[in-house]
Amino acid sequence: MFFNSTIWGIAAVATLGMIARPWNSPEFVWAIAGATTLVLFNLLPWQEAVTAVGRGADVYLFLIGMMLLSEVARKEGCSTGSRPRRSRMRAGRPSDCS
């Protein structure tokens, strides 16, 4: 029972750190800190951690692709929100990013 509550506690702290971002830290710092803590305290065997990282390759590629698309949209001015786009469409003007 102790291990179960410890694992949940570490996961909760890591999740809250990613959401709250204290000290203006990036989200990945909290995710890596939580995973490292689990491995260091032998709550997660390092072999399983390495296997899990290896199995996530498709997820990592998907996230990298989404970040690249988001950055291109931001640079092209397409990510300014839907309200200006909807108002231009109502006025009969074409959208910037159709």
Steps between C-alpha positions, in 0.01 A plus 500: 500500500790735576645460150163560338439826688859612441466443126171693495660781702793533262264494202281768661796729574635457146157569350441807716848624411419467130174689543614773741854537359657651812815706446394526136644154435412308182258210522753237397709572811218379724426195287864393496540575872201280582620212284854528635372502858303182438810328361737631770277374783460164324126550467539436127777269377734679261458223243126566483562875475736453205254261333216751545708779344578274204135407448394865487676583172175539304362736765819708497490531122133603513570768761800633306282524189227685689753745644644564153153561355419733787819698447438533126143616567626754753759640259242520221254679730245220499500441873360832611174343612171418340312821589672726242465229237128456568439873489679529163294214363176665618606822327547313174877532496717192454696363788878545516559128540243305306 
